[in-house]
Amino acid sequence: MKNNPFTHEEINLMSIYNADGTREGLIAALAEMWGYLDAEEAELLALTDSAIRKLRTITDAEYAALDLTPDFDL
């Protein structure tokens, strides 16, 4: 992918929920997790919304090119 639209935080979040390795599967997993969040978790809600929105705009090929290796050291 030429220009990775995802932030470092989004990549880390997606790497945690990328169980089946597909774009649609990740969207579904993030959407399910989002349903368990409450208003007190506004930052995570916003991060999840942003990641889902961006995932819906890329192709499966672009998704496959993403490096979804978590990097929690930054």
CHARMM internal coordinates of N, CA and C (Angstrom, degrees):
IC EDIT
DIST 1 N 1 CA 1.4454
DIST 1 CA 1 C 1.5218
ANGL 1 N 1 CA 1 C 107.26
DIST 1 C 2 N 1.3139
ANGL 1 CA 1 C 2 N 116.97
DIHE 1 N 1 CA 1 C 2 N 126.30
DIST 2 N 2 CA 1.4594
ANGL 1 C 2 N 2 CA 121.24
DIHE 1 CA 1 C 2 N 2 CA -176.04
DIST 2 CA 2 C 1.5179
ANGL 2 N 2 CA 2 C 111.77
DIHE 1 C 2 N 2 CA 2 C -64.12
DIST 2 C 3 N 1.3005
ANGL 2 CA 2 C 3 N 117.31
DIHE 2 N 2 CA 2 C 3 N -55.68
DIST 3 N 3 CA 1.4605
ANGL 2 C 3 N 3 CA 121.75
DIHE 2 CA 2 C 3 N 3 CA -179.44
DIST 3 CA 3 C 1.5195
ANGL 3 N 3 CA 3 C 108.54
DIHE 2 C 3 N 3 CA 3 C -117.41
DIST 3 C 4 N 1.3074
ANGL 3 CA 3 C 4 N 115.60
DIHE 3 N 3 CA 3 C 4 N 105.76
DIST 4 N 4 CA 1.4580
ANGL 3 C 4 N 4 CA 120.20
DIHE 3 CA 3 C 4 N 4 CA 179.85
DIST 4 CA 4 C 1.5274
ANGL 4 N 4 CA 4 C 108.41
DIHE 3 C 4 N 4 CA 4 C -71.25
DIST 4 C 5 N 1.3390
ANGL 4 CA 4 C 5 N 117.48
DIHE 4 N 4 CA 4 C 5 N 115.33
DIST 5 N 5 CA 1.4626
ANGL 4 C 5 N 5 CA 119.94
DIHE 4 CA 4 C 5 N 5 CA -177.24
DIST 5 CA 5 C 1.5269
ANGL 5 N 5 CA 5 C 113.33
DIHE 4 C 5 N 5 CA 5 C -79.81
DIST 5 C 6 N 1.3325
ANGL 5 CA 5 C 6 N 117.92
DIHE 5 N 5 CA 5 C 6 N -5.44
DIST 6 N 6 CA 1.4555
ANGL 5 C 6 N 6 CA 121.67
DIHE 5 CA 5 C 6 N 6 CA -173.01
DIST 6 CA 6 C 1.5229
ANGL 6 N 6 CA 6 C 112.18
DIHE 5 C 6 N 6 CA 6 C -93.07
DIST 6 C 7 N 1.3199
ANGL 6 CA 6 C 7 N 115.47
DIHE 6 N 6 CA 6 C 7 N 141.91
DIST 7 N 7 CA 1.4561
ANGL 6 C 7 N 7 CA 120.94
DIHE 6 CA 6 C 7 N 7 CA 175.64
DIST 7 CA 7 C 1.5190
ANGL 7 N 7 CA 7 C 109.83
DIHE 6 C 7 N 7 CA 7 C -78.27
DIST 7 C 8 N 1.3019
ANGL 7 CA 7 C 8 N 115.71
DIHE 7 N 7 CA 7 C 8 N 166.44
DIST 8 N 8 CA 1.4631
ANGL 7 C 8 N 8 CA 121.84
DIHE 7 CA 7 C 8 N 8 CA 176.43
DIST 8 CA 8 C 1.5251
ANGL 8 N 8 CA 8 C 110.19
DIHE 7 C 8 N 8 CA 8 C -57.15
DIST 8 C 9 N 1.3208
ANGL 8 CA 8 C 9 N 116.80
DIHE 8 N 8 CA 8 C 9 N -43.27
DIST 9 N 9 CA 1.4621
ANGL 8 C 9 N 9 CA 121.80
DIHE 8 CA 8 C 9 N 9 CA -179.61
DIST 9 CA 9 C 1.5299
ANGL 9 N 9 CA 9 C 111.59
DIHE 8 C 9 N 9 CA 9 C -64.96
DIST 9 C 10 N 1.3297
ANGL 9 CA 9 C 10 N 116.97
DIHE 9 N 9 CA 9 C 10 N -39.54
DIST 10 N 10 CA 1.4672
ANGL 9 C 10 N 10 CA 120.97
DIHE 9 CA 9 C 10 N 10 CA 178.06
DIST 10 CA 10 C 1.5284
ANGL 10 N 10 CA 10 C 111.01
DIHE 9 C 10 N 10 CA 10 C -64.81
DIST 10 C 11 N 1.3227
ANGL 10 CA 10 C 11 N 116.80
DIHE 10 N 10 CA 10 C 11 N -42.12
DIST 11 N 11 CA 1.4691
ANGL 10 C 11 N 11 CA 121.21
DIHE 10 CA 10 C 11 N 11 CA 178.32
DIST 11 CA 11 C 1.5227
ANGL 11 N 11 CA 11 C 109.83
DIHE 10 C 11 N 11 CA 11 C -60.76
DIST 11 C 12 N 1.3344
ANGL 11 CA 11 C 12 N 117.04
DIHE 11 N 11 CA 11 C 12 N -44.97
DIST 12 N 12 CA 1.4642
ANGL 11 C 12 N 12 CA 119.75
DIHE 11 CA 11 C 12 N 12 CA 179.08
DIST 12 CA 12 C 1.5193
ANGL 12 N 12 CA 12 C 111.05
DIHE 11 C 12 N 12 CA 12 C -61.73
DIST 12 C 13 N 1.3221
ANGL 12 CA 12 C 13 N 117.42
DIHE 12 N 12 CA 12 C 13 N -44.61
DIST 13 N 13 CA 1.4658
ANGL 12 C 13 N 13 CA 121.30
DIHE 12 CA 12 C 13 N 13 CA 178.33
DIST 13 CA 13 C 1.5201
ANGL 13 N 13 CA 13 C 110.44
DIHE 12 C 13 N 13 CA 13 C -61.21
DIST 13 C 14 N 1.3186
ANGL 13 CA 13 C 14 N 117.04
DIHE 13 N 13 CA 13 C 14 N -47.48
DIST 14 N 14 CA 1.4621
ANGL 13 C 14 N 14 CA 120.69
DIHE 13 CA 13 C 14 N 14 CA -178.61
DIST 14 CA 14 C 1.5205
ANGL 14 N 14 CA 14 C 111.70
DIHE 13 C 14 N 14 CA 14 C -63.60
DIST 14 C 15 N 1.3291
ANGL 14 CA 14 C 15 N 117.39
DIHE 14 N 14 CA 14 C 15 N -34.96
DIST 15 N 15 CA 1.4676
ANGL 14 C 15 N 15 CA 119.81
DIHE 14 CA 14 C 15 N 15 CA -179.48
DIST 15 CA 15 C 1.5305
ANGL 15 N 15 CA 15 C 110.93
DIHE 14 C 15 N 15 CA 15 C -64.65
DIST 15 C 16 N 1.3174
ANGL 15 CA 15 C 16 N 117.03
DIHE 15 N 15 CA 15 C 16 N -31.29
DIST 16 N 16 CA 1.4684
ANGL 15 C 16 N 16 CA 121.28
DIHE 15 CA 15 C 16 N 16 CA 179.55
DIST 16 CA 16 C 1.5249
ANGL 16 N 16 CA 16 C 111.25
DIHE 15 C 16 N 16 CA 16 C -70.80
DIST 16 C 17 N 1.3300
ANGL 16 CA 16 C 17 N 117.33
DIHE 16 N 16 CA 16 C 17 N -37.95
DIST 17 N 17 CA 1.4665
ANGL 16 C 17 N 17 CA 121.77
DIHE 16 CA 16 C 17 N 17 CA -173.84
DIST 17 CA 17 C 1.5223
ANGL 17 N 17 CA 17 C 113.86
DIHE 16 C 17 N 17 CA 17 C -100.98
DIST 17 C 18 N 1.3071
ANGL 17 CA 17 C 18 N 118.53
DIHE 17 N 17 CA 17 C 18 N 9.97
DIST 18 N 18 CA 1.4581
ANGL 17 C 18 N 18 CA 123.41
DIHE 17 CA 17 C 18 N 18 CA -177.08
DIST 18 CA 18 C 1.5219
ANGL 18 N 18 CA 18 C 111.72
DIHE 17 C 18 N 18 CA 18 C -88.02
DIST 18 C 19 N 1.3154
ANGL 18 CA 18 C 19 N 117.32
DIHE 18 N 18 CA 18 C 19 N 55.35
DIST 19 N 19 CA 1.4725
ANGL 18 C 19 N 19 CA 122.03
DIHE 18 CA 18 C 19 N 19 CA -173.44
DIST 19 CA 19 C 1.5231
ANGL 19 N 19 CA 19 C 113.48
DIHE 18 C 19 N 19 CA 19 C -67.22
DIST 19 C 20 N 1.3336
ANGL 19 CA 19 C 20 N 117.30
DIHE 19 N 19 CA 19 C 20 N -43.47
DIST 20 N 20 CA 1.4738
ANGL 19 C 20 N 20 CA 117.53
DIHE 19 CA 19 C 20 N 20 CA -175.10
DIST 20 CA 20 C 1.5255
ANGL 20 N 20 CA 20 C 113.49
DIHE 19 C 20 N 20 CA 20 C -96.92
DIST 20 C 21 N 1.3267
ANGL 20 CA 20 C 21 N 117.75
DIHE 20 N 20 CA 20 C 21 N -4.76
DIST 21 N 21 CA 1.4572
ANGL 20 C 21 N 21 CA 121.09
DIHE 20 CA 20 C 21 N 21 CA 174.75
DIST 21 CA 21 C 1.5136
ANGL 21 N 21 CA 21 C 115.64
DIHE 20 C 21 N 21 CA 21 C 77.74
DIST 21 C 22 N 1.3412
ANGL 21 CA 21 C 22 N 117.46
DIHE 21 N 21 CA 21 C 22 N 11.92
DIST 22 N 22 CA 1.4614
ANGL 21 C 22 N 22 CA 119.22
DIHE 21 CA 21 C 22 N 22 CA 178.31
DIST 22 CA 22 C 1.5256
ANGL 22 N 22 CA 22 C 109.99
DIHE 21 C 22 N 22 CA 22 C -115.15
DIST 22 C 23 N 1.2994
ANGL 22 CA 22 C 23 N 115.73
DIHE 22 N 22 CA 22 C 23 N 154.27
DIST 23 N 23 CA 1.4620
ANGL 22 C 23 N 23 CA 121.22
DIHE 22 CA 22 C 23 N 23 CA 178.94
DIST 23 CA 23 C 1.5224
ANGL 23 N 23 CA 23 C 110.57
DIHE 22 C 23 N 23 CA 23 C -62.40
DIST 23 C 24 N 1.3241
ANGL 23 CA 23 C 24 N 117.04
DIHE 23 N 23 CA 23 C 24 N -46.95
DIST 24 N 24 CA 1.4696
ANGL 23 C 24 N 24 CA 120.92
DIHE 23 CA 23 C 24 N 24 CA -179.71
DIST 24 CA 24 C 1.5287
ANGL 24 N 24 CA 24 C 111.24
DIHE 23 C 24 N 24 CA 24 C -65.40
DIST 24 C 25 N 1.3163
ANGL 24 CA 24 C 25 N 116.62
DIHE 24 N 24 CA 24 C 25 N -37.90
DIST 25 N 25 CA 1.4587
ANGL 24 C 25 N 25 CA 120.50
DIHE 24 CA 24 C 25 N 25 CA 177.47
DIST 25 CA 25 C 1.5185
ANGL 25 N 25 CA 25 C 112.03
DIHE 24 C 25 N 25 CA 25 C -64.60
DIST 25 C 26 N 1.3269
ANGL 25 CA 25 C 26 N 115.85
DIHE 25 N 25 CA 25 C 26 N -39.61
DIST 26 N 26 CA 1.4570
ANGL 25 C 26 N 26 CA 120.23
DIHE 25 CA 25 C 26 N 26 CA 178.34
DIST 26 CA 26 C 1.5230
ANGL 26 N 26 CA 26 C 110.92
DIHE 25 C 26 N 26 CA 26 C -67.33
DIST 26 C 27 N 1.3200
ANGL 26 CA 26 C 27 N 116.68
DIHE 26 N 26 CA 26 C 27 N -42.53
DIST 27 N 27 CA 1.4691
ANGL 26 C 27 N 27 CA 120.33
DIHE 26 CA 26 C 27 N 27 CA 176.79
DIST 27 CA 27 C 1.5283
ANGL 27 N 27 CA 27 C 109.80
DIHE 26 C 27 N 27 CA 27 C -58.54
DIST 27 C 28 N 1.3215
ANGL 27 CA 27 C 28 N 116.92
DIHE 27 N 27 CA 27 C 28 N -45.02
DIST 28 N 28 CA 1.4655
ANGL 27 C 28 N 28 CA 121.13
DIHE 27 CA 27 C 28 N 28 CA -179.82
DIST 28 CA 28 C 1.5302
ANGL 28 N 28 CA 28 C 111.30
DIHE 27 C 28 N 28 CA 28 C -63.94
DIST 28 C 29 N 1.3197
ANGL 28 CA 28 C 29 N 117.41
DIHE 28 N 28 CA 28 C 29 N -42.64
DIST 29 N 29 CA 1.4629
ANGL 28 C 29 N 29 CA 121.24
DIHE 28 CA 28 C 29 N 29 CA -179.81
DIST 29 CA 29 C 1.5207
ANGL 29 N 29 CA 29 C 111.29
DIHE 28 C 29 N 29 CA 29 C -65.35
DIST 29 C 30 N 1.3263
ANGL 29 CA 29 C 30 N 116.85
DIHE 29 N 29 CA 29 C 30 N -42.12
DIST 30 N 30 CA 1.4633
ANGL 29 C 30 N 30 CA 120.37
DIHE 29 CA 29 C 30 N 30 CA 178.19
DIST 30 CA 30 C 1.5251
ANGL 30 N 30 CA 30 C 111.03
DIHE 29 C 30 N 30 CA 30 C -66.36
DIST 30 C 31 N 1.3205
ANGL 30 CA 30 C 31 N 116.61
DIHE 30 N 30 CA 30 C 31 N -40.14
DIST 31 N 31 CA 1.4665
ANGL 30 C 31 N 31 CA 120.48
DIHE 30 CA 30 C 31 N 31 CA 179.01
DIST 31 CA 31 C 1.5219
ANGL 31 N 31 CA 31 C 110.64
DIHE 30 C 31 N 31 CA 31 C -64.39
DIST 31 C 32 N 1.3330
ANGL 31 CA 31 C 32 N 116.93
DIHE 31 N 31 CA 31 C 32 N -39.31
DIST 32 N 32 CA 1.4586
ANGL 31 C 32 N 32 CA 120.01
DIHE 31 CA 31 C 32 N 32 CA 178.24
DIST 32 CA 32 C 1.5301
ANGL 32 N 32 CA 32 C 110.30
DIHE 31 C 32 N 32 CA 32 C -65.05
DIST 32 C 33 N 1.3286
ANGL 32 CA 32 C 33 N 116.67
DIHE 32 N 32 CA 32 C 33 N -46.42
DIST 33 N 33 CA 1.4595
ANGL 32 C 33 N 33 CA 120.98
DIHE 32 CA 32 C 33 N 33 CA 178.99
DIST 33 CA 33 C 1.5223
ANGL 33 N 33 CA 33 C 110.02
DIHE 32 C 33 N 33 CA 33 C -60.43
DIST 33 C 34 N 1.3254
ANGL 33 CA 33 C 34 N 117.44
DIHE 33 N 33 CA 33 C 34 N -41.63
DIST 34 N 34 CA 1.4632
ANGL 33 C 34 N 34 CA 123.04
DIHE 33 CA 33 C 34 N 34 CA -179.59
DIST 34 CA 34 C 1.5320
ANGL 34 N 34 CA 34 C 110.52
DIHE 33 C 34 N 34 CA 34 C -56.17
DIST 34 C 35 N 1.3200
ANGL 34 CA 34 C 35 N 116.88
DIHE 34 N 34 CA 34 C 35 N -36.22
DIST 35 N 35 CA 1.4540
ANGL 34 C 35 N 35 CA 121.74
DIHE 34 CA 34 C 35 N 35 CA -179.38
DIST 35 CA 35 C 1.5188
ANGL 35 N 35 CA 35 C 114.30
DIHE 34 C 35 N 35 CA 35 C -65.25
DIST 35 C 36 N 1.3211
ANGL 35 CA 35 C 36 N 117.00
DIHE 35 N 35 CA 35 C 36 N -18.68
DIST 36 N 36 CA 1.4643
ANGL 35 C 36 N 36 CA 121.19
DIHE 35 CA 35 C 36 N 36 CA 179.37
DIST 36 CA 36 C 1.5284
ANGL 36 N 36 CA 36 C 112.74
DIHE 35 C 36 N 36 CA 36 C -92.82
DIST 36 C 37 N 1.3101
ANGL 36 CA 36 C 37 N 117.31
DIHE 36 N 36 CA 36 C 37 N -7.89
DIST 37 N 37 CA 1.4632
ANGL 36 C 37 N 37 CA 120.76
DIHE 36 CA 36 C 37 N 37 CA -177.94
DIST 37 CA 37 C 1.5164
ANGL 37 N 37 CA 37 C 110.65
DIHE 36 C 37 N 37 CA 37 C -83.06
DIST 37 C 38 N 1.3244
ANGL 37 CA 37 C 38 N 115.58
DIHE 37 N 37 CA 37 C 38 N 153.09
DIST 38 N 38 CA 1.4619
ANGL 37 C 38 N 38 CA 118.82
DIHE 37 CA 37 C 38 N 38 CA 176.00
DIST 38 CA 38 C 1.5245
ANGL 38 N 38 CA 38 C 109.34
DIHE 37 C 38 N 38 CA 38 C -119.74
DIST 38 C 39 N 1.3025
ANGL 38 CA 38 C 39 N 116.55
DIHE 38 N 38 CA 38 C 39 N 176.91
DIST 39 N 39 CA 1.4615
ANGL 38 C 39 N 39 CA 122.47
DIHE 38 CA 38 C 39 N 39 CA -173.79
DIST 39 CA 39 C 1.5268
ANGL 39 N 39 CA 39 C 112.83
DIHE 38 C 39 N 39 CA 39 C -58.84
DIST 39 C 40 N 1.3172
ANGL 39 CA 39 C 40 N 117.49
DIHE 39 N 39 CA 39 C 40 N -26.43
DIST 40 N 40 CA 1.4635
ANGL 39 C 40 N 40 CA 120.87
DIHE 39 CA 39 C 40 N 40 CA 179.33
DIST 40 CA 40 C 1.5263
ANGL 40 N 40 CA 40 C 111.95
DIHE 39 C 40 N 40 CA 40 C -68.65
DIST 40 C 41 N 1.3058
ANGL 40 CA 40 C 41 N 116.69
DIHE 40 N 40 CA 40 C 41 N -15.81
DIST 41 N 41 CA 1.4632
ANGL 40 C 41 N 41 CA 121.52
DIHE 40 CA 40 C 41 N 41 CA 179.74
DIST 41 CA 41 C 1.5274
ANGL 41 N 41 CA 41 C 110.52
DIHE 40 C 41 N 41 CA 41 C -104.28
DIST 41 C 42 N 1.3187
ANGL 41 CA 41 C 42 N 115.06
DIHE 41 N 41 CA 41 C 42 N 44.47
DIST 42 N 42 CA 1.4675
ANGL 41 C 42 N 42 CA 121.94
DIHE 41 CA 41 C 42 N 42 CA -174.43
DIST 42 CA 42 C 1.5220
ANGL 42 N 42 CA 42 C 112.88
DIHE 41 C 42 N 42 CA 42 C -57.00
DIST 42 C 43 N 1.3150
ANGL 42 CA 42 C 43 N 117.20
DIHE 42 N 42 CA 42 C 43 N -39.24
DIST 43 N 43 CA 1.4650
ANGL 42 C 43 N 43 CA 120.17
DIHE 42 CA 42 C 43 N 43 CA -178.68
DIST 43 CA 43 C 1.5271
ANGL 43 N 43 CA 43 C 110.98
DIHE 42 C 43 N 43 CA 43 C -64.96
DIST 43 C 44 N 1.3291
ANGL 43 CA 43 C 44 N 116.88
DIHE 43 N 43 CA 43 C 44 N -44.43
DIST 44 N 44 CA 1.4626
ANGL 43 C 44 N 44 CA 120.70
DIHE 43 CA 43 C 44 N 44 CA 178.46
DIST 44 CA 44 C 1.5257
ANGL 44 N 44 CA 44 C 111.02
DIHE 43 C 44 N 44 CA 44 C -68.57
DIST 44 C 45 N 1.3238
ANGL 44 CA 44 C 45 N 117.29
DIHE 44 N 44 CA 44 C 45 N -37.00
DIST 45 N 45 CA 1.4735
ANGL 44 C 45 N 45 CA 120.65
DIHE 44 CA 44 C 45 N 45 CA 175.25
DIST 45 CA 45 C 1.5244
ANGL 45 N 45 CA 45 C 110.46
DIHE 44 C 45 N 45 CA 45 C -59.10
DIST 45 C 46 N 1.3188
ANGL 45 CA 45 C 46 N 116.73
DIHE 45 N 45 CA 45 C 46 N -47.48
DIST 46 N 46 CA 1.4668
ANGL 45 C 46 N 46 CA 121.31
DIHE 45 CA 45 C 46 N 46 CA -179.25
DIST 46 CA 46 C 1.5252
ANGL 46 N 46 CA 46 C 111.23
DIHE 45 C 46 N 46 CA 46 C -65.08
DIST 46 C 47 N 1.3231
ANGL 46 CA 46 C 47 N 116.87
DIHE 46 N 46 CA 46 C 47 N -41.24
DIST 47 N 47 CA 1.4634
ANGL 46 C 47 N 47 CA 121.00
DIHE 46 CA 46 C 47 N 47 CA 178.97
DIST 47 CA 47 C 1.5227
ANGL 47 N 47 CA 47 C 110.75
DIHE 46 C 47 N 47 CA 47 C -63.20
DIST 47 C 48 N 1.3145
ANGL 47 CA 47 C 48 N 116.22
DIHE 47 N 47 CA 47 C 48 N -43.89
DIST 48 N 48 CA 1.4668
ANGL 47 C 48 N 48 CA 121.19
DIHE 47 CA 47 C 48 N 48 CA 179.65
DIST 48 CA 48 C 1.5242
ANGL 48 N 48 CA 48 C 110.84
DIHE 47 C 48 N 48 CA 48 C -65.88
DIST 48 C 49 N 1.3239
ANGL 48 CA 48 C 49 N 117.14
DIHE 48 N 48 CA 48 C 49 N -44.00
DIST 49 N 49 CA 1.4695
ANGL 48 C 49 N 49 CA 120.90
DIHE 48 CA 48 C 49 N 49 CA 176.36
DIST 49 CA 49 C 1.5165
ANGL 49 N 49 CA 49 C 111.19
DIHE 48 C 49 N 49 CA 49 C -56.44
DIST 49 C 50 N 1.3186
ANGL 49 CA 49 C 50 N 115.66
DIHE 49 N 49 CA 49 C 50 N -46.68
DIST 50 N 50 CA 1.4627
ANGL 49 C 50 N 50 CA 120.78
DIHE 49 CA 49 C 50 N 50 CA -178.46
DIST 50 CA 50 C 1.5276
ANGL 50 N 50 CA 50 C 111.40
DIHE 49 C 50 N 50 CA 50 C -62.82
DIST 50 C 51 N 1.3373
ANGL 50 CA 50 C 51 N 117.00
DIHE 50 N 50 CA 50 C 51 N -44.90
DIST 51 N 51 CA 1.4639
ANGL 50 C 51 N 51 CA 120.40
DIHE 50 CA 50 C 51 N 51 CA -179.89
DIST 51 CA 51 C 1.5238
ANGL 51 N 51 CA 51 C 111.08
DIHE 50 C 51 N 51 CA 51 C -63.36
DIST 51 C 52 N 1.3222
ANGL 51 CA 51 C 52 N 117.34
DIHE 51 N 51 CA 51 C 52 N -43.90
DIST 52 N 52 CA 1.4690
ANGL 51 C 52 N 52 CA 120.69
DIHE 51 CA 51 C 52 N 52 CA 179.09
DIST 52 CA 52 C 1.5206
ANGL 52 N 52 CA 52 C 110.65
DIHE 51 C 52 N 52 CA 52 C -62.40
DIST 52 C 53 N 1.3057
ANGL 52 CA 52 C 53 N 116.70
DIHE 52 N 52 CA 52 C 53 N -44.58
DIST 53 N 53 CA 1.4723
ANGL 52 C 53 N 53 CA 121.18
DIHE 52 CA 52 C 53 N 53 CA -179.92
DIST 53 CA 53 C 1.5325
ANGL 53 N 53 CA 53 C 110.01
DIHE 52 C 53 N 53 CA 53 C -58.72
DIST 53 C 54 N 1.3150
ANGL 53 CA 53 C 54 N 116.59
DIHE 53 N 53 CA 53 C 54 N -46.44
DIST 54 N 54 CA 1.4693
ANGL 53 C 54 N 54 CA 120.69
DIHE 53 CA 53 C 54 N 54 CA -179.56
DIST 54 CA 54 C 1.5289
ANGL 54 N 54 CA 54 C 111.60
DIHE 53 C 54 N 54 CA 54 C -67.56
DIST 54 C 55 N 1.3340
ANGL 54 CA 54 C 55 N 117.09
DIHE 54 N 54 CA 54 C 55 N -39.53
DIST 55 N 55 CA 1.4668
ANGL 54 C 55 N 55 CA 120.14
DIHE 54 CA 54 C 55 N 55 CA 178.59
DIST 55 CA 55 C 1.5202
ANGL 55 N 55 CA 55 C 111.36
DIHE 54 C 55 N 55 CA 55 C -61.09
DIST 55 C 56 N 1.3194
ANGL 55 CA 55 C 56 N 117.07
DIHE 55 N 55 CA 55 C 56 N -33.95
DIST 56 N 56 CA 1.4651
ANGL 55 C 56 N 56 CA 120.57
DIHE 55 CA 55 C 56 N 56 CA 179.75
DIST 56 CA 56 C 1.5255
ANGL 56 N 56 CA 56 C 112.48
DIHE 55 C 56 N 56 CA 56 C -71.70
DIST 56 C 57 N 1.3290
ANGL 56 CA 56 C 57 N 117.47
DIHE 56 N 56 CA 56 C 57 N -16.90
DIST 57 N 57 CA 1.4668
ANGL 56 C 57 N 57 CA 119.86
DIHE 56 CA 56 C 57 N 57 CA -177.37
DIST 57 CA 57 C 1.5262
ANGL 57 N 57 CA 57 C 113.77
DIHE 56 C 57 N 57 CA 57 C -96.54
DIST 57 C 58 N 1.3373
ANGL 57 CA 57 C 58 N 117.37
DIHE 57 N 57 CA 57 C 58 N -10.36
DIST 58 N 58 CA 1.4589
ANGL 57 C 58 N 58 CA 119.11
DIHE 57 CA 57 C 58 N 58 CA -179.36
DIST 58 CA 58 C 1.5281
ANGL 58 N 58 CA 58 C 110.04
DIHE 57 C 58 N 58 CA 58 C -100.56
DIST 58 C 59 N 1.3064
ANGL 58 CA 58 C 59 N 115.48
DIHE 58 N 58 CA 58 C 59 N 161.94
DIST 59 N 59 CA 1.4654
ANGL 58 C 59 N 59 CA 120.86
DIHE 58 CA 58 C 59 N 59 CA 178.14
DIST 59 CA 59 C 1.5227
ANGL 59 N 59 CA 59 C 110.09
DIHE 58 C 59 N 59 CA 59 C -85.66
DIST 59 C 60 N 1.3187
ANGL 59 CA 59 C 60 N 115.86
DIHE 59 N 59 CA 59 C 60 N 167.33
DIST 60 N 60 CA 1.4637
ANGL 59 C 60 N 60 CA 120.22
DIHE 59 CA 59 C 60 N 60 CA 176.16
DIST 60 CA 60 C 1.5308
ANGL 60 N 60 CA 60 C 110.74
DIHE 59 C 60 N 60 CA 60 C -62.68
DIST 60 C 61 N 1.3256
ANGL 60 CA 60 C 61 N 116.90
DIHE 60 N 60 CA 60 C 61 N -35.41
DIST 61 N 61 CA 1.4684
ANGL 60 C 61 N 61 CA 120.60
DIHE 60 CA 60 C 61 N 61 CA 178.45
DIST 61 CA 61 C 1.5256
ANGL 61 N 61 CA 61 C 110.49
DIHE 60 C 61 N 61 CA 61 C -66.06
DIST 61 C 62 N 1.3246
ANGL 61 CA 61 C 62 N 116.98
DIHE 61 N 61 CA 61 C 62 N -41.80
DIST 62 N 62 CA 1.4690
ANGL 61 C 62 N 62 CA 120.26
DIHE 61 CA 61 C 62 N 62 CA 177.40
DIST 62 CA 62 C 1.5316
ANGL 62 N 62 CA 62 C 110.11
DIHE 61 C 62 N 62 CA 62 C -64.98
DIST 62 C 63 N 1.3155
ANGL 62 CA 62 C 63 N 116.22
DIHE 62 N 62 CA 62 C 63 N -38.78
DIST 63 N 63 CA 1.4581
ANGL 62 C 63 N 63 CA 120.86
DIHE 62 CA 62 C 63 N 63 CA 177.32
DIST 63 CA 63 C 1.5300
ANGL 63 N 63 CA 63 C 110.01
DIHE 62 C 63 N 63 CA 63 C -61.77
DIST 63 C 64 N 1.3197
ANGL 63 CA 63 C 64 N 116.74
DIHE 63 N 63 CA 63 C 64 N -44.76
DIST 64 N 64 CA 1.4614
ANGL 63 C 64 N 64 CA 121.15
DIHE 63 CA 63 C 64 N 64 CA -178.77
DIST 64 CA 64 C 1.5278
ANGL 64 N 64 CA 64 C 111.68
DIHE 63 C 64 N 64 CA 64 C -61.70
DIST 64 C 65 N 1.3247
ANGL 64 CA 64 C 65 N 117.06
DIHE 64 N 64 CA 64 C 65 N -26.40
DIST 65 N 65 CA 1.4609
ANGL 64 C 65 N 65 CA 121.41
DIHE 64 CA 64 C 65 N 65 CA -178.91
DIST 65 CA 65 C 1.5315
ANGL 65 N 65 CA 65 C 112.78
DIHE 64 C 65 N 65 CA 65 C -82.80
DIST 65 C 66 N 1.3237
ANGL 65 CA 65 C 66 N 117.40
DIHE 65 N 65 CA 65 C 66 N -10.00
DIST 66 N 66 CA 1.4631
ANGL 65 C 66 N 66 CA 120.21
DIHE 65 CA 65 C 66 N 66 CA -180.00
DIST 66 CA 66 C 1.5247
ANGL 66 N 66 CA 66 C 110.70
DIHE 65 C 66 N 66 CA 66 C -70.82
DIST 66 C 67 N 1.3140
ANGL 66 CA 66 C 67 N 115.69
DIHE 66 N 66 CA 66 C 67 N 143.16
DIST 67 N 67 CA 1.4565
ANGL 66 C 67 N 67 CA 121.18
DIHE 66 CA 66 C 67 N 67 CA 173.00
DIST 67 CA 67 C 1.5334
ANGL 67 N 67 CA 67 C 106.27
DIHE 66 C 67 N 67 CA 67 C -95.62
DIST 67 C 68 N 1.3168
ANGL 67 CA 67 C 68 N 116.53
DIHE 67 N 67 CA 67 C 68 N 101.06
DIST 68 N 68 CA 1.4536
ANGL 67 C 68 N 68 CA 121.07
DIHE 67 CA 67 C 68 N 68 CA -178.36
DIST 68 CA 68 C 1.5266
ANGL 68 N 68 CA 68 C 112.36
DIHE 67 C 68 N 68 CA 68 C -96.41
DIST 68 C 69 N 1.3131
ANGL 68 CA 68 C 69 N 114.71
DIHE 68 N 68 CA 68 C 69 N 42.66
DIST 69 N 69 CA 1.4486
ANGL 68 C 69 N 69 CA 121.21
DIHE 68 CA 68 C 69 N 69 CA 175.39
DIST 69 CA 69 C 1.5232
ANGL 69 N 69 CA 69 C 108.00
DIHE 68 C 69 N 69 CA 69 C -90.21
DIST 69 C 70 N 1.3306
ANGL 69 CA 69 C 70 N 117.66
DIHE 69 N 69 CA 69 C 70 N 122.88
DIST 70 N 70 CA 1.4639
ANGL 69 C 70 N 70 CA 118.86
DIHE 69 CA 69 C 70 N 70 CA -177.89
DIST 70 CA 70 C 1.5298
ANGL 70 N 70 CA 70 C 111.60
DIHE 69 C 70 N 70 CA 70 C -65.49
DIST 70 C 71 N 1.3151
ANGL 70 CA 70 C 71 N 115.64
DIHE 70 N 70 CA 70 C 71 N 145.68
DIST 71 N 71 CA 1.4572
ANGL 70 C 71 N 71 CA 122.72
DIHE 70 CA 70 C 71 N 71 CA 175.93
DIST 71 CA 71 C 1.5205
ANGL 71 N 71 CA 71 C 106.58
DIHE 70 C 71 N 71 CA 71 C -137.48
DIST 71 C 72 N 1.3131
ANGL 71 CA 71 C 72 N 116.11
DIHE 71 N 71 CA 71 C 72 N 91.15
DIST 72 N 72 CA 1.4514
ANGL 71 C 72 N 72 CA 121.25
DIHE 71 CA 71 C 72 N 72 CA -175.51
DIST 72 CA 72 C 1.5286
ANGL 72 N 72 CA 72 C 112.32
DIHE 71 C 72 N 72 CA 72 C -91.23
DIST 72 C 73 N 1.3314
ANGL 72 CA 72 C 73 N 117.30
DIHE 72 N 72 CA 72 C 73 N 5.65
DIST 73 N 73 CA 1.4659
ANGL 72 C 73 N 73 CA 120.65
DIHE 72 CA 72 C 73 N 73 CA -176.61
DIST 73 CA 73 C 1.5193
ANGL 73 N 73 CA 73 C 114.30
DIHE 72 C 73 N 73 CA 73 C -86.84
DIST 73 C 74 N 1.3177
ANGL 73 CA 73 C 74 N 117.99
DIHE 73 N 73 CA 73 C 74 N -11.48
DIST 74 N 74 CA 1.4718
ANGL 73 C 74 N 74 CA 119.40
DIHE 73 CA 73 C 74 N 74 CA -178.02
DIST 74 CA 74 C 1.4913
ANGL 74 N 74 CA 74 C 112.11
DIHE 73 C 74 N 74 CA 74 C -78.97
END
COOR INIT
IC SEED 1 N 1 CA 1 C
IC BUILD
